[in-house]
Amino acid sequence: MTRKPRILCVEDETLLLDDLQEELQDAGYEVLGAGNGKEALDCLRRQTPDLILCDMMMPVMSGPELLSCVRRELPQLIRVPFIF
């Protein structure tokens, strides 16, 4: 059995994050969620998604800061697409 494609959604607005996760799950994806860049970074240290969907402006760590940190600290994720 093949695994479902995994998407990490990073969004600080809880209702929007919930909607995104639900829509993607309904479309057949495994979905991980994070409320800010720091939570996303913690998640990425444990799991590897096939795609990262990320908000730009968030508290704690912005989307661009997250991308920079991922590229610098998690080189194994260099080929994972990152969409703002």
C-alpha positions as CSV (number, residue, x, y, z in Angstrom):
1,M,0.0,0.0,0.0
2,T,1.4,3.4,-0.9
3,R,1.1,6.3,1.5
4,K,-1.0,9.3,0.8
5,P,0.9,12.5,-0.2
6,R,1.6,14.5,2.9
7,I,1.1,18.3,3.1
8,L,2.1,20.6,5.9
9,C,-0.2,23.6,6.3
10,V,1.2,26.5,8.3
11,E,-1.4,29.2,9.2
12,D,-1.9,31.3,12.3
13,E,-5.6,31.8,11.8
14,T,-7.2,28.7,13.4
15,L,-10.4,28.7,11.3
16,L,-8.5,29.0,8.0
17,L,-6.1,26.3,9.1
18,D,-9.0,24.0,10.0
19,D,-10.7,24.6,6.6
20,L,-7.5,24.0,4.7
21,Q,-6.8,20.8,6.6
22,E,-10.4,19.5,6.0
23,E,-10.4,20.3,2.3
24,L,-7.0,18.7,1.7
25,Q,-8.0,15.6,3.7
26,D,-11.2,15.3,1.7
27,A,-9.1,15.5,-1.4
28,G,-7.1,12.5,-0.2
29,Y,-4.0,14.0,1.4
30,E,-2.5,13.3,4.7
31,V,-2.3,16.8,6.4
32,L,-0.1,18.1,9.1
33,G,-0.9,21.5,10.7
34,A,1.1,24.2,12.5
35,G,-0.1,27.5,13.9
36,N,3.2,29.3,13.3
37,G,6.7,28.9,11.9
38,K,8.2,27.5,15.1
39,E,5.5,24.8,15.3
40,A,6.1,24.0,11.7
41,L,9.9,23.7,12.3
42,D,9.3,21.3,15.2
43,C,6.9,19.3,13.0
44,L,9.5,19.2,10.1
45,R,12.1,17.8,12.5
46,R,9.9,14.8,13.0
47,Q,8.1,14.3,9.7
48,T,8.8,14.9,6.0
49,P,6.0,16.4,3.9
50,D,5.7,16.3,0.2
51,L,4.6,19.9,0.1
52,I,4.6,22.9,2.5
53,L,1.8,25.5,2.3
54,C,2.7,28.5,4.4
55,D,1.2,31.8,5.4
56,M,3.6,34.8,5.0
57,M,2.9,36.8,8.1
58,M,2.6,34.9,11.4
59,P,3.6,35.5,15.0
60,V,6.7,33.9,16.5
61,M,8.3,33.1,13.1
62,S,7.1,34.4,9.7
63,G,6.8,32.3,6.5
64,P,10.0,33.7,4.9
65,E,11.9,33.2,8.2
66,L,10.6,29.6,8.3
67,L,11.8,28.9,4.7
68,S,15.2,30.4,5.5
69,C,15.5,28.2,8.6
70,V,14.3,25.1,6.9
71,R,16.8,25.6,4.0
72,R,19.6,26.3,6.4
73,E,18.9,23.7,9.2
74,L,17.1,20.8,7.4
75,P,19.0,20.2,4.1
76,Q,17.2,16.9,3.7
77,L,14.1,18.9,2.9
78,I,15.7,21.0,0.1
79,R,13.5,19.4,-2.6
80,V,10.2,19.8,-0.7
81,P,8.2,22.5,-2.5
82,F,7.4,25.5,-0.3
83,I,4.3,27.6,-1.4
84,F,3.4,30.9,0.3
